[in-house]
């Protein structure tokens, strides 16, 4: 009952700062090159660290939700955790899209973001559930997309396979 990936926090890394006025003849504005340059691609190690940081919040709240369901905690607690899961997933999507991944990882990160976007409305549905059965059905539907892409990303970044006991 899980999407083997996950959660997110948009991790904002310091971007290179352009120092205006350093070149002879500069008028103090950014150069044409810096205005059009795309963010630098991450190394495999940097990308692995970024990915783990990015998915951690989703993974953590998903594990909390699964525990709440398995322990039969009150429905309002479970729906609150489903709402938090939706929020964490939105942040993960933003992080996946904002990052320039290594070339072999980029298409999988894009595909994971696409699959995750499909899951957000299902998490929102789970957050509005009025019965345990509707909550569980929505959670099962929401956790289905993206697992293969997440596993591929972890493999390409030389990360250990997802282990829910890490969260």
N, C-alpha and C positions, 0 to 999 in steps of 0.2 A: 504494500500500500504506500509506495513512495516513488517519487521521481529521484533517481540517484544523483542528485546534483546539488545544486543549489543556490541558496539564499544569498543575500546581497547587501552590500553596502557600497554606495558609490564612494570609492576611494579616490580622493583627489590628491594626486601627486604633484609636487612642485614642478612646474613647467620651466624650461629654460627662460631666463629673463633676458630680453633684448636690451642692451645698453645703448641708448640713443646718444648720438653725437660723438661717437668714438672714432669714426672714420673721417679722414680729411674731406671737407666739402659737405659733410652731413648737415642737414637742417634740423637735426634733433628728433626726427620721426623715425618710425621703423623702416628698414630697408624693404625694397620690393621683394627680396628673397625671403625675409622673415614674415612678410605679410601673406605669402602664398605657401609657405612650407607646411607640410603636414607633420603631425606629431611623430616622433621617432618610434620605430618599431621596437618593442621590448625584446630583450634576450629571452631565451627559454627560461632561465632561472628567475628573471624579473617577472615574466609572465606567470610562472607558476606561483610565485608569492602573491602577485596581484589577484590571481584567480581564487586562491584559497581565502584571501581576505574578503574578496567580493562575495563569495558564496556562503561564508560562515554565518551571517545573520539569518539567512533563509534556512539553512540547515538546522541552526539552533532552535528557531521557533517551530519548525516542522517537527522536530523531535519532541518539543514540549507539547505540541498538539497531539501527536501520536500517543504520547504517554497519557495525556488527559482523556483521550478516547478510550484507550485500553483500560484505564483505571475507573472509567465510568464517572468522571467528574461532572459537575453541573453543566448543562448545555450552554448556559451563558458564558462560562469560562471557555468552553470549546469554541464557540462562535467568535469570541474575542481573540482567541489565538488564530483562528482562521483569518480574521481581518488583519492581524499582525503579519501573518504569512503572506497575504496579498501585498501588503506594503513592502515587505522585505523583497518580494519577487520583483516588484516595480523598480526598486532601487538596483537590484541585480541586473535587470534588463538595461537600465540606464548605464550602468558600469560596463556591461558587455559591449554596448554600442559605442561608448565613448573611448574605448581602449583600442589602440592599434596593436593587434596581436601579431605574433610571428605568422608568416605567410601560410604555413601549413595548418595553423590553428584558426585563422580568421574565418574561413567559411563555416567551421563548426561553431564558433562563437556566435556568428550571425544566425545560424540555424537554431541554436539554443535560445537566443533572444526571441526569434520568431515563435518557437514552440512555447516559450514562457509567456509571451503575449497572449497566446490562445488560452493559457491556463489562468490568467488573472481574473477573467469574469467568473470562472468556476470557483476560485477562492472567494470572490465576492459573494457568490451564491451560497457557499458554505457559511460565510459570516452572517448571512440572513436566515439560516435554517431555523425552522421552528420545531423540528423533531430530530431525534438522533439518526433515524434512517436517512432523512434528506441530507443531513450534514455528512454522514459517512459516504453516501453516494457521490456528493459533490467533491469531497476530498479524494476519493478514488479516481474520479474523472480528472481532477486537477493535477494529481501526481503522475499521471500517465505520460504526458508529453515531455520530450527532451532528455530522457534518461540515456539513450544511446549517444547523443551528442555530448552530454556531460562526461560520460565514460571515455569517449574518444579524446576529448580535451585533456582530461586527466592523464591519459596514456601519452599523448603527444607532448605534454609538459613534464613527463617523467614523474608524475605524482602518484602516490599510492592510490589504490582503488578506494572509492567512497566507503567509509565504515561508520555506520550510525553511532557506534559506541564512542566515536571521537567527539560527539556533541552531547 
